[in-house]
Amino acid sequence: MTCKRNQGAPEDALRLLAAQLREEETPISPHVVDPPAAPKLGVLAATGPWAEATPGEYALVVEAVREGYLLHYGEPRLLAGHDADLGLLAGDYLYALGLNRLATLGDTAAVAILSDLISRCAQLHAEGRAEEVPDLWPAAARSISARE
């Protein structure tokens, strides 16, 4: 797992994540597409005091975890033309990539926030309560951002 810090702007997080996934030359790489939208949740998480030194990295981390979730349960933004098995593996990889990068930053509180989010989303989907998931994502991004 490559872990070079993202020094770009938070608004570039999805584009930079896509570039990283292409460059890694993994089974995921041929399926990477350009992001269709701006990284809203990552930008939100990057506005807080914990992200002040590396806002682009925080945005990338949140968007990597979000993309992992979308590969498991929704429509991914960065991959197309992959089969379901590769989608699940890519989702797991992106969860791990995001959490690993946060751990490298030493932000265990944000690791806990995103780990709890991943777990809660999986639980809600398993219980047939997926309609409760969308509000959890901005709440988690705000939690990462609002810490002092």
C-alpha positions as a Markdown table, in Angstrom:
| # | Residue | x | y | z |
|---|---|---|---|---|
| 1 | Met | 0.0 | 0.0 | 0.0 |
| 2 | Thr | 1.6 | 3.2 | -1.2 |
| 3 | Cys | 1.4 | 6.0 | 1.4 |
| 4 | Lys | 2.7 | 9.3 | 0.0 |
| 5 | Arg | 1.1 | 12.3 | 1.6 |
| 6 | Asn | -1.3 | 14.3 | -0.5 |
| 7 | Gln | -0.1 | 17.9 | -0.6 |
| 8 | Gly | -2.8 | 19.0 | -3.0 |
| 9 | Ala | -5.9 | 21.0 | -2.3 |
| 10 | Pro | -8.8 | 19.2 | -0.7 |
| 11 | Glu | -10.8 | 19.9 | -3.8 |
| 12 | Asp | -8.3 | 17.7 | -5.8 |
| 13 | Ala | -8.7 | 14.7 | -3.5 |
| 14 | Leu | -10.7 | 12.4 | -5.9 |
| 15 | Arg | -8.6 | 13.3 | -8.9 |
| 16 | Leu | -5.4 | 12.5 | -6.9 |
| 17 | Leu | -6.8 | 9.3 | -5.5 |
| 18 | Ala | -7.7 | 8.2 | -9.1 |
| 19 | Ala | -4.2 | 9.0 | -10.2 |
| 20 | Gln | -2.7 | 7.0 | -7.4 |
| 21 | Leu | -5.0 | 4.0 | -8.1 |
| 22 | Arg | -3.9 | 4.1 | -11.8 |
| 23 | Glu | -0.2 | 4.4 | -10.9 |
| 24 | Glu | -0.2 | 1.4 | -8.6 |
| 25 | Glu | -0.6 | -1.0 | -11.5 |
| 26 | Thr | -3.0 | -3.4 | -9.7 |
| 27 | Pro | -6.0 | -5.3 | -11.0 |
| 28 | Ile | -8.0 | -2.1 | -10.0 |
| 29 | Ser | -5.9 | 0.2 | -12.2 |
| 30 | Pro | -7.4 | -0.5 | -15.7 |
| 31 | His | -10.9 | 0.3 | -14.3 |
| 32 | Val | -10.1 | 3.7 | -12.8 |
| 33 | Val | -12.1 | 6.6 | -14.4 |
| 34 | Asp | -12.0 | 10.3 | -13.8 |
| 35 | Pro | -14.2 | 11.5 | -10.9 |
| 36 | Pro | -17.5 | 13.0 | -12.1 |
| 37 | Ala | -17.9 | 15.3 | -9.1 |
| 38 | Ala | -16.1 | 17.3 | -6.4 |
| 39 | Pro | -15.1 | 15.6 | -3.1 |
| 40 | Lys | -17.7 | 17.2 | -0.8 |
| 41 | Leu | -17.2 | 15.0 | 2.3 |
| 42 | Gly | -13.4 | 15.2 | 2.1 |
| 43 | Val | -13.5 | 18.9 | 1.8 |
| 44 | Leu | -15.8 | 19.1 | 4.8 |
| 45 | Ala | -13.4 | 16.9 | 6.9 |
| 46 | Ala | -10.4 | 19.0 | 5.8 |
| 47 | Thr | -11.7 | 22.2 | 7.3 |
| 48 | Gly | -11.0 | 21.4 | 10.9 |
| 49 | Pro | -8.0 | 22.2 | 13.1 |
| 50 | Trp | -6.6 | 18.6 | 13.0 |
| 51 | Ala | -6.4 | 18.8 | 9.2 |
| 52 | Glu | -4.7 | 22.2 | 9.2 |
| 53 | Ala | -1.2 | 21.0 | 8.3 |
| 54 | Thr | -2.4 | 18.4 | 5.7 |
| 55 | Pro | -5.9 | 19.3 | 4.5 |
| 56 | Gly | -5.5 | 17.6 | 1.2 |
| 57 | Glu | -4.5 | 14.4 | 2.9 |
| 58 | Tyr | -7.6 | 14.4 | 5.1 |
| 59 | Ala | -9.8 | 15.0 | 2.1 |
| 60 | Leu | -8.2 | 12.1 | 0.3 |
| 61 | Val | -8.6 | 9.8 | 3.3 |
| 62 | Val | -12.3 | 10.5 | 3.7 |
| 63 | Glu | -12.9 | 10.2 | 0.0 |
| 64 | Ala | -11.0 | 6.9 | -0.2 |
| 65 | Val | -13.1 | 5.4 | 2.6 |
| 66 | Arg | -16.3 | 6.8 | 0.9 |
| 67 | Glu | -15.2 | 5.2 | -2.3 |
| 68 | Gly | -14.7 | 1.9 | -0.5 |
| 69 | Tyr | -18.2 | 2.2 | 0.8 |
| 70 | Leu | -19.6 | 3.0 | -2.6 |
| 71 | Leu | -17.8 | -0.1 | -4.1 |
| 72 | His | -19.6 | -2.2 | -1.5 |
| 73 | Tyr | -23.0 | -0.7 | -1.5 |
| 74 | Gly | -23.5 | 1.8 | -4.2 |
| 75 | Glu | -22.2 | 3.3 | -7.4 |
| 76 | Pro | -18.5 | 4.0 | -7.3 |
| 77 | Arg | -17.2 | 7.3 | -8.6 |
| 78 | Leu | -13.7 | 6.1 | -9.6 |
| 79 | Leu | -14.1 | 2.6 | -11.0 |
| 80 | Ala | -16.1 | 1.3 | -14.0 |
| 81 | Gly | -16.3 | -1.9 | -15.9 |
| 82 | His | -15.2 | -4.2 | -13.0 |
| 83 | Asp | -16.9 | -7.3 | -11.8 |
| 84 | Ala | -18.6 | -7.6 | -8.4 |
| 85 | Asp | -15.7 | -9.6 | -6.8 |
| 86 | Leu | -13.1 | -7.0 | -7.9 |
| 87 | Gly | -15.5 | -4.3 | -6.6 |
| 88 | Leu | -15.6 | -5.8 | -3.1 |
| 89 | Leu | -11.9 | -6.3 | -3.0 |
| 90 | Ala | -11.3 | -2.7 | -4.3 |
| 91 | Gly | -13.7 | -1.5 | -1.6 |
| 92 | Asp | -11.8 | -3.3 | 1.1 |
| 93 | Tyr | -8.5 | -1.9 | -0.3 |
| 94 | Leu | -9.8 | 1.6 | -0.2 |
| 95 | Tyr | -11.1 | 1.3 | 3.4 |
| 96 | Ala | -7.6 | 0.1 | 4.4 |
| 97 | Leu | -5.8 | 2.7 | 2.3 |
| 98 | Gly | -7.8 | 5.5 | 4.0 |
| 99 | Leu | -7.4 | 4.2 | 7.6 |
| 100 | Asn | -3.7 | 3.4 | 7.1 |
| 101 | Arg | -3.1 | 7.0 | 5.9 |
| 102 | Leu | -4.9 | 8.4 | 8.9 |
| 103 | Ala | -2.9 | 6.1 | 11.2 |
| 104 | Thr | 0.3 | 7.3 | 9.6 |
| 105 | Leu | -0.8 | 10.9 | 10.5 |
| 106 | Gly | -1.2 | 9.7 | 14.1 |
| 107 | Asp | -4.9 | 10.7 | 14.1 |
| 108 | Thr | -6.4 | 7.7 | 16.0 |
| 109 | Ala | -9.6 | 9.6 | 16.9 |
| 110 | Ala | -10.3 | 10.1 | 13.1 |
| 111 | Val | -9.5 | 6.4 | 12.6 |
| 112 | Ala | -12.0 | 5.5 | 15.2 |
| 113 | Ile | -14.7 | 7.8 | 13.6 |
| 114 | Leu | -14.2 | 6.3 | 10.2 |
| 115 | Ser | -14.0 | 2.7 | 11.5 |
| 116 | Asp | -17.2 | 3.2 | 13.5 |
| 117 | Leu | -18.8 | 4.6 | 10.3 |
| 118 | Ile | -17.8 | 1.6 | 8.2 |
| 119 | Ser | -19.1 | -0.8 | 10.8 |
| 120 | Arg | -22.4 | 1.1 | 11.3 |
| 121 | Cys | -23.0 | 1.3 | 7.6 |
| 122 | Ala | -22.4 | -2.5 | 7.2 |
| 123 | Gln | -24.8 | -3.1 | 10.1 |
| 124 | Leu | -27.5 | -0.9 | 8.7 |
| 125 | His | -27.3 | -2.6 | 5.3 |
| 126 | Ala | -27.4 | -6.0 | 6.9 |
| 127 | Glu | -30.5 | -5.0 | 8.9 |
| 128 | Gly | -32.3 | -3.7 | 5.8 |
| 129 | Arg | -32.1 | -0.1 | 7.1 |
| 130 | Ala | -29.9 | 1.4 | 4.3 |
| 131 | Glu | -32.1 | 4.5 | 4.3 |
| 132 | Glu | -30.4 | 5.6 | 7.5 |
| 133 | Val | -26.9 | 5.5 | 6.0 |
| 134 | Pro | -26.7 | 8.8 | 4.0 |
| 135 | Asp | -26.9 | 11.1 | 7.0 |
| 136 | Leu | -24.0 | 9.2 | 8.7 |
| 137 | Trp | -21.4 | 10.3 | 6.2 |
| 138 | Pro | -21.7 | 14.1 | 6.6 |
| 139 | Ala | -22.0 | 13.6 | 10.3 |
| 140 | Ala | -18.7 | 11.7 | 10.4 |
| 141 | Ala | -17.0 | 14.3 | 8.2 |
| 142 | Arg | -18.2 | 17.0 | 10.6 |
| 143 | Ser | -16.9 | 15.0 | 13.6 |
| 144 | Ile | -13.5 | 14.8 | 12.0 |
| 145 | Ser | -13.5 | 18.5 | 11.2 |
| 146 | Ala | -15.0 | 19.8 | 14.5 |
| 147 | Arg | -12.4 | 18.2 | 16.9 |
| 148 | Glu | -10.2 | 20.6 | 18.7 |
